[in-house]
Amino acid sequence: MADADPAQSVAKPFIRAMPPAAQPPIQRDSKSGIDPSRIRRMNLNESPFPPSPKAIAAMQEAATRVNYYPDPMWRDLTSALSAHTGHAQNRIVLANGSDELIVAAGRIVLSPGDEVLVPVPSFPSYNKAAAVNGATLVAVKVRQDGSADTEGMLAAVTEKTRIVFLATPNNPTGGILTTEEVVSFAKALPPTTLLVLDEAYYEYGIHGGGADHLAAMAEVTNVPWVAFRTFSKAYGLAGMRVGYGLCGSDEVAGWFQKVRSTFNVNAVAQAGALAALGDQAHMRSIVERTFVERQRLEAGLARLGCESFPSVGNYLSSKTPKPAAEVVAELEKRGIMIGRLMAPGYEGYIRITTGRAEDTDALLAALEEILA
């Protein structure tokens, strides 16, 4: 009888119990047989438009000095972010995308048996943050407009709740919360929880009529909190991986500093993000062009009998007349990659990232064939 694999007894039990790691598909993963350069990637909520030319130039220049480590304290970028947001520089923490911050929040707070409270459907990384720390995920369905049900979530808080993830705009539904809702929710939480306000799509939310909650959140002193934002979406820097946390106190900022790796944001990424932040006109042009295409996409989907959440993000989630899995597979055969919702109760929904005008046209034409 062969000896048991020693790896089976080394990892934590809740790590061993997790399903195999799943990675988001990109063009090279498509089984369509189509040249990857011709595949339309509309599944990862990326910007279809490139970053500011100033950011590209700054990254090219920074690449000539990558024999040196980057600034481990990201001083130039946090100084600029402080001026841009009005938030204290020492309370701004950078990360390799806001996904790293989500992981860090779990490392800071969670122990086996704790609970993580989330809206559903929402960002899958919240589930992983709970699972890898042996915590239990508690999910509350979003409201009909796709925003988090703050009343329902408060009702689900228990003495075991340690992290609350509140996304606005919510991914994948695109619903937003008012400042009053966010602040009231935060003030009602027990002091034993960490509130994570996930604002990865912040710039799209502002364009869609939402508000900046940061100043009002300064009133929240009963519970530790942090707001996550990113350069991946509206700034077109998904490939550079730069996220940042706006922490509610020095202590919370200290937690995130303790658990991160020393050089977690590379020099080229820091240079690109700094230059992108300085070109607000280019960021606004990306958001505006995305808005125009999202409207076209939503109208086209409605004509085809698809019912969409009223999103303000760079994506739409829509219920389709045919099974979502079938629609996704048929679109892939035609060289168009989209996603679908996996949360219980939402299996009939597809999620589409807003692309360029030609992407919208191709997607709607293909869907008309598939749904006919």
N, C-alpha and C positions, 0 to 999 in steps of 0.2 A: 504494500500500500504506500503510495507516494506521500511524502511529508506535505503538510498543509503549507500554503504560501505564507511566509512570515508577515507579508504586508497586510494580511487579513487581520492581524492583531495589533498593528501599530497605529493606524489611523483611528480617530475618534469614532465611536459607534454611529453618530449621526452623520458623519462624513461618508462612512461606508454605506449607509442606508440611502444616500442620495442617488438619483438616477444618473446615468452617464452624462458628462458635460455636453451641452448643446451649444453650438456656435451659430451666430447669425450668418445666413448665406450671402455670398457676394457672387459676382458674375462667374468666376471660375468654378463655382459649385453647381452651376446650372447643368441639368441633364438634357437640355434641349438640343445640343449639338450645334447650336448657333455660335458663330464667332463671338467670344466674350466682349469684344469692342463694340458690337452691335446690340448688345443686350441693354434694355432700359431698366435701370436700377431704381425702383420706386417702392422699396421695402424697408429702408432703414432710417427714414426721416432726416436724411442728409439734405443740404442745400444743393440744388442742381447748378447753382451759379458759383463761380470761383471766388476766393477771397479778394480783398482789396489789392490792387497792384502794389500799393505801398507795403502791404504785409508780405507779398511775394518777394519784393526787393529786399526787405529787411531779413527775411529767412535766407535768401541767397547769400547775403553778406555775412550773416551769422554762421553759415555753413563753412566759411573759411577759417573759423576758429574753434571747431569742434574737437580739437585735440585737448582742449581745456574743459574741466567740469563747469556746469552752469552755476549761476548764483543759487545756493541752496535756500536762500531766504526770499528769492524772487523780488528783490527790493524795488526795481524800476517798475515792474508790472503792478505790484500791490500799491505803490504810491499813486500810479495813474488810476487804478481802480478806486482807491480811496477818494480821489478828486472827482471821479465820475459818479460815484454812488453816494458820497457824503458819509461813508462808513469809515470808522477808525482803521487805519492801516494795520495796526497790530491785531485786529480782529478779522483779518482776511487771510484765508489759508488756501493755497493752490494745490491742485492735484492733477494726476494724469487722467483728465476727464472727470466729470462729476460722478461717474460710476465708481471711481476710486474712493470718493467721499462717502458714497453709500456703503461700500465695504467697510470703510473706517468707522462709520457710525455703529455698525454691528460689532466690530471689534472692541469699541470703547464701552458699549453699554450692555451687550447681551450675554446671558449665561443660559445653560440648559434649563428649560422650564419657563423661561420668560415668554412674553407675548409681544408680537409686532402687529400694530394696527394699520391697515392700508385700505384705500378705496379699491374697488374692483369693477371693471378691468382697470389695471394700471401697469406701471413699469415692472417687468418681471424681475429686475435686479433686487427689488424689495424682498421678493420671495427667497432669493438666494441668500441675502443678508441674514434672514431668519434661519434658514436651513443649516448653513455652515456653522452656526453658533448654537445649534440645538434648541432654538426657540420655536414657538408655534405662531403661525400666521393667522391673524383674525381679519377677515375681509368683509367689507360692507359695500353693497352695491351702490354705484353712482346714481345720481338723480337723472331724470329723463333728459335733461339738457347736457348730460355728460360731465357735470361738475361733481366734486366729492360731496357726499351727503354728510355734512358736518354734524347735524343733529343725530343721525343714525350712528355715526362714528363715536360721538360722545357717549351714547347709550351703551356702546360695546366696550368702553374702557373698564378694566378691572384692576385689582391690586397687582396683577402680574404684568400689566402693560408697561413696557420700558421704552419703546420707540413708536412714534406715530409719524408715518409718512403722509404728507398732504401735498399733492401735486396740483399746481395751478399755473398755466393750463395743464389739464390732465392728459397724459399720454396713455391710451390711444384715442380717447374720445374728444379731447380738445375743449372741454368746458372750463370756465374760469370762475373764481370766487371773488367776491368783493372784499375790500379791506376790512369792512366791519365784520364780515363772516370770519375772516382769518383771525383777526384780533380777538373776537369773542370766543372763538374756538380755543385759541391758545390760552386765554385767561381761565377757561373752564377745566383745563387739564390739571392733573395732580402733579406735584413737584417731583415725583419719582419717575417722570417720563422725559424723554428727549423728543422735542418736536422738530422734525425735518420738513422745512417748506421747500419742496422741489420746484424750482423755477427754471428748468432747462429751456423752456420755450418762452421765457420772460418777455423778450423783445416782440414776439408775435402777439403775446397777450396785451401788451401796451398798445400795439397797433389796432388790436381788435376791440379796444374800448376798456380794457382792464386798467388797474391802478398799480402804482408802485407801493407795496405794503411796508417797505423797509422802515420809513420814518415812524409809522404808527406802531410797528413791532417794538420800537424802543420802549414803549409803555409796558411791555410784557416782561415782568420780573419774577413771576410766580413759578416759571418753568424754564429750564434751559432750552435754547432753540438755536437753529442755524438755517440759513437759506442757501440753497445750492443753485448756482448759475453756470453757464458754459459758453465757450467760444465755438463749440462744434456746430451749432445750428445757424443762427442768424448771421454769424460772422464768417461762415463757410470754412471753418477750420477743423472739421471732424477728424481729418487724418493727422492732425497735430496733437490732439488729446490735451486740451487745457480746460479744466473746470476750476471753479473757486467757490469757497464757502464763506458767507458773511455771517460771522458768529455773533450771538447775542451778548456775550460777555467775554472777558479775558480768560476766565476759567475754561469755557467751552473751546475757545481758540487753542488753549494750551493742551486740551485733550487731543485735538486733531494733529497738533504739532508732535505730540509724543508718539503717536502710532504710525506716522508716515515714514517712508524711506527718505534718506537724506537728499538725494538728487532726483526727486520724483518728476520734475518737469524739465525737459531737456532745453538746451540753449536756443535751438532753432525755434522751438515752440514758443518759448518766452518772447523772443524777438518778434515773431509773427503776431502773437496775441497783442503785444504792446502797440504795434503799428496798426493792427486792425481796430483796436479800441480808439485810436486817434483818428480814424476815418469813419466817423459816424454817418456821413452822407452815403457811403458805399453800403454800410449795413442797412440803412433805411431803404436803399434801392432794392436790396435782396428781399427784404420783408414785403415791400410794396409789390414787386413782381410776383412773389409767391402768393400774395393775397389775390391778385388778378387771376392767376391760374387755378387757385383753389375754388374761386367762385365759378369759373368755367367748368371745372371738374364736378363740383357739387350739382350744378344745373344739368350737366350731361348724365350723371348718375341718376338723378331724379327722373329724367325722361325715360331711362331704361328700367324704371321700377325699383330702384334701390333707395332705401331710406337711410339717410346719413345723420349722425350726430352733428349738431351745429358747432363745428370746430372753429377755433381761432388759431390753431397751430398750423404747421406746414404739412398737414396730413388730414385725411378723412377716414372715419370708420363707418362702414355702410353695411346694412343688412341686404343680402342679395336674394333674388327669387330662387336661385339654385344653390345647392350646398357650397359653402365657402371653400372647402378643400378642393372641390371640383373646379371652381372658378380659378383658384390660384394655380392649379396644375395646367389648366387649359391656357391661361395667360403665359405661363412659363414656356409652353410649347411654341408660343409666338414671340418669344424673346422679351417678355415683360415680367419683371419680378415684383410682386407685391407680397404683403403679409396677411395673416388672418389672426383673429382673436382666439386665444386658447382658454380664456377664463370660463368656468362653468356658467352656462346660461347665455353665453355670447358666441357660441361656436358657429353661428350662422353669419358672422360679420367678417368682412375683409377690411384691411387697413391699407390705404394707398398714400404714399408720399407724394406731395405736390412736386411736379417736375416742370420742365420747360413746355412751351406751347406745343411743340411737336410731340412731346411725351403724352400730353393730355389727349391730343388728337389720336395718336396711335392706340392708347389705352381704351378710349371710348369706342373706337371702331372695332377693336378686338372684342370688347365686352358685348357690343351689339350682336356680333356673331354668336358668341358663347351663350348669351341669354335668350336668343331668339327661340 
